Every structure is written in structure tokens, then in C-alpha cells.
Amino acid sequence: MPLGYDVRDRKLIINEDGAARVRRVFELFVETGSGTEAAKRLQAEGVTSKSGRPLEKGDVYKILNLRT
């Protein structure tokens, strides 16, 4: 399930906490132009995935390319 969403009654519902993290990923990527640099800054800020692990470069690119 994508970061920023929860499933209720088989429908995607926006999770505000996760949505804020997704917006931050986009902000940092636009600012830096680099997935690697965005990931470094997200880790420094303590931004995590749903499971609580720090976001890495691959996570940043997944978020940026996810159509949802």
C-alpha cells in the first residue's frame, strides 16, 4: 500500500501523516534535483516509511513514480 494512504472498505483513504511525508519527498526532490540528496535530507529529518525505517533513494524514486 502506498505511503500516504490507508485502505478502508477496499478503498484508498488519504492518511494525512503519510501524505505530509510524500509532499516533503516531492519538495526536497524539486529543491535538490537529486533522489540521493533528497534521501539524505529525509534521513537527517527523520522521515520514515510506514514500517518506520528511514527512507532511502529507492523509496524516493518509488514515491516520485507512483501514479497513485
N, CA, C and O of each residue as an XYZ file, in Angstrom:
272
protein
N       0.848     -1.175      0.000
C       0.000      0.000      0.000
C       0.894      1.239      0.000
O       1.851      1.304      0.772
N       0.602      2.207     -0.841
C       1.462      3.379     -0.967
C       1.473      4.250      0.291
O       0.478      4.372      1.006
N       2.632      4.844      0.526
C       2.770      5.799      1.625
C       1.811      6.953      1.378
O       1.742      7.473      0.264
N       1.085      7.351      2.383
C       0.132      8.448      2.259
C      -1.307      7.986      2.164
O      -2.229      8.801      2.136
N      -1.502      6.656      2.113
C      -2.843      6.108      2.003
C      -3.049      4.960      2.983
O      -2.099      4.278      3.367
N      -4.286      4.759      3.377
C      -4.730      3.596      4.131
C      -5.865      2.974      3.331
O      -6.436      3.617      2.450
N      -6.192      1.719      3.638
C      -7.311      1.061      2.971
C      -8.435      0.882      3.982
O      -8.234      0.338      5.068
N      -9.627      1.350      3.606
C     -10.829      1.150      4.407
C     -11.948      0.760      3.469
O     -12.203      1.434      2.471
N     -12.608     -0.326      3.795
C     -13.710     -0.805      2.960
C     -13.280     -0.933      1.503
O     -14.015     -0.567      0.586
N     -12.070     -1.461      1.311
C     -11.499     -1.699     -0.016
C     -11.312     -0.434     -0.833
O     -11.293     -0.494     -2.063
N     -11.173      0.712     -0.176
C     -10.940      1.986     -0.855
C      -9.710      2.649     -0.252
O      -9.435      2.507      0.940
N      -8.970      3.378     -1.093
C      -7.832      4.133     -0.593
C      -8.322      5.417      0.061
O      -9.073      6.191     -0.531
N      -7.880      5.622      1.294
C      -8.223      6.811      2.067
C      -6.919      7.539      2.369
O      -5.936      6.903      2.750
N      -6.893      8.843      2.209
C      -5.680      9.615      2.471
C      -5.346      9.572      3.955
O      -6.197      9.817      4.811
N      -4.087      9.253      4.238
C      -3.538      9.283      5.591
C      -2.733     10.575      5.671
O      -1.686     10.687      5.034
N      -3.204     11.547      6.443
C      -2.588     12.880      6.459
C      -1.123     12.860      6.877
O      -0.313     13.606      6.327
N      -0.777     12.020      7.839
C       0.619     11.939      8.277
C       1.501     11.449      7.131
O       2.548     12.031      6.850
N       1.075     10.391      6.483
C       1.834      9.857      5.355
C       1.849     10.806      4.176
O       2.862     10.929      3.489
N       0.734     11.477      3.935
C       0.648     12.432      2.828
C       1.634     13.585      3.032
O       2.222     14.076      2.069
N       1.812     14.013      4.272
C       2.787     15.070      4.562
C       4.200     14.594      4.233
O       5.012     15.365      3.723
N       4.493     13.333      4.523
C       5.816     12.785      4.188
C       6.017     12.723      2.680
O       7.102     13.021      2.182
N       4.975     12.337      1.957
C       5.065     12.281      0.491
C       5.283     13.683     -0.078
O       6.102     13.860     -0.980
N       4.565     14.674      0.433
C       4.756     16.054     -0.031
C       6.181     16.517      0.228
O       6.771     17.221     -0.592
N       6.736     16.116      1.379
C       8.117     16.502      1.708
C       9.108     15.876      0.728
O      10.085     16.520      0.345
N       8.868     14.632      0.318
C       9.728     13.974     -0.668
C       9.728     14.792     -1.957
O      10.788     15.073     -2.516
N       8.541     15.175     -2.428
C       8.453     15.961     -3.658
C       9.135     17.320     -3.492
O       9.851     17.761     -4.391
N       8.925     17.984     -2.363
C       9.555     19.287     -2.126
C      11.069     19.190     -2.197
O      11.722     19.999     -2.856
N      11.624     18.194     -1.516
C      13.078     18.051     -1.495
C      13.631     17.660     -2.855
O      14.711     18.110     -3.237
N      12.906     16.829     -3.587
C      13.389     16.451     -4.906
C      13.397     17.656     -5.842
O      14.343     17.838     -6.608
N      12.365     18.466     -5.788
C      12.322     19.674     -6.627
C      13.453     20.617     -6.228
O      14.107     21.205     -7.089
N      13.680     20.758     -4.940
C      14.723     21.649     -4.432
C      16.119     21.170     -4.824
O      16.951     21.976     -5.239
N      16.383     19.880     -4.699
C      17.728     19.356     -4.916
C      17.956     18.812     -6.322
O      19.082     18.829     -6.820
N      16.893     18.328     -6.965
C      17.034     17.704     -8.273
C      17.710     16.347     -8.215
O      18.117     15.811     -9.246
N      17.834     15.787     -7.020
C      18.559     14.525     -6.839
C      17.833     13.623     -5.847
O      17.498     14.043     -4.740
N      17.596     12.381     -6.256
C      16.994     11.415     -5.343
C      17.912     11.071     -4.199
O      17.460     10.867     -3.072
N      19.200     11.006     -4.479
C      20.185     10.686     -3.451
C      20.244     11.786     -2.393
O      20.224     11.507     -1.195
N      20.318     13.036     -2.845
C      20.375     14.159     -1.908
C      19.065     14.286     -1.139
O      19.075     14.574      0.058
N      17.944     14.075     -1.813
C      16.646     14.133     -1.134
C      16.587     13.061     -0.048
O      16.120     13.330      1.058
N      17.054     11.853     -0.350
C      17.055     10.764      0.633
C      17.931     11.110      1.833
O      17.557     10.843      2.975
N      19.089     11.699      1.579
C      19.981     12.089      2.683
C      19.299     13.095      3.600
O      19.368     12.977      4.823
N      18.646     14.075      3.007
C      17.970     15.103      3.813
C      16.779     14.521      4.563
O      16.535     14.875      5.717
N      16.034     13.626      3.908
C      14.901     12.982      4.577
C      15.378     12.172      5.774
O      14.745     12.192      6.830
N      16.488     11.462      5.616
C      17.047     10.687      6.731
C      17.483     11.609      7.854
O      17.269     11.302      9.027
N      18.096     12.745      7.504
C      18.525     13.713      8.518
C      17.331     14.293      9.274
O      17.438     14.619     10.456
N      16.196     14.420      8.589
C      14.972     14.941      9.208
C      14.206     13.864      9.963
O      13.253     14.162     10.683
N      14.624     12.607      9.797
C      13.946     11.519     10.488
C      12.672     11.046      9.813
O      11.832     10.416     10.455
N      12.515     11.337      8.532
C      11.329     10.903      7.787
C      11.446      9.405      7.535
O      12.488      8.916      7.098
N      10.359      8.680      7.819
C      10.393      7.221      7.707
C       9.267      6.696      6.817
O       8.333      7.415      6.461
N       9.393      5.421      6.474
C       8.348      4.721      5.732
C       7.229      4.351      6.698
O       7.305      4.658      7.888
N       6.194      3.693      6.188
C       5.104      3.241      7.052
C       5.602      2.281      8.121
O       5.092      2.261      9.242
N       6.607      1.482      7.762
C       7.126      0.488      8.711
C       8.091      1.092      9.726
O       8.506      0.421     10.671
N       8.449      2.368      9.527
C       9.313      3.042     10.488
C      10.785      3.069     10.121
O      11.603      3.578     10.888
N      11.137      2.529      8.961
C      12.546      2.574      8.571
C      12.818      3.850      7.776
O      11.925      4.364      7.102
N      14.038      4.358      7.851
C      14.371      5.593      7.115
C      14.174      5.409      5.610
O      14.428      4.333      5.067
N      13.721      6.465      4.951
C      13.542      6.413      3.501
C      14.904      6.433      2.817
O      15.791      7.199      3.194
N      15.056      5.592      1.821
C      16.292      5.515      1.052
C      16.030      6.022     -0.367
O      14.895      6.328     -0.731
N      17.094      6.103     -1.158
C      16.984      6.615     -2.524
C      15.927      5.846     -3.329
O      15.136      6.462     -4.043
N      15.902      4.531     -3.226
C      14.914      3.727     -3.954
C      13.498      4.066     -3.547
O      12.596      4.093     -4.385
N      13.294      4.330     -2.252
C      11.964      4.720     -1.766
C      11.545      6.063     -2.362
O      10.389      6.255     -2.739
N      12.497      6.981     -2.440
C      12.210      8.306     -3.008
C      11.736      8.152     -4.447
O      10.727      8.740     -4.835
N      12.458      7.363     -5.241
C      12.071      7.191     -6.642
C      10.745      6.450     -6.786
O       9.973      6.741     -7.700
N      10.473      5.505     -5.902
C       9.174      4.817     -5.942
C       8.041      5.807     -5.697
O       7.031      5.797     -6.400
N       8.219      6.657     -4.696
C       7.192      7.657     -4.378
C       6.997      8.607     -5.550
O       5.864      8.928     -5.906
N       8.086      9.055     -6.149
C       8.002     10.001     -7.264
C       7.327      9.391     -8.488
O       6.665     10.106     -9.240
N       7.478      8.105     -8.702
C       6.948      7.456     -9.902
C       5.613      6.763     -9.700
O       5.031      6.274    -10.668
N       5.114      6.704     -8.489
C       3.857      6.018     -8.205
C       2.682      6.856     -8.703
O       2.531      8.014     -8.312
N       1.862      6.280     -9.553
C       0.732      7.016    -10.130
C      -0.323      7.384     -9.110
O      -1.009      8.394     -9.267
N      -0.464      6.585     -8.071
C      -1.488      6.838     -7.065
C      -1.258      8.183     -6.427
O      -2.018      8.587     -5.547
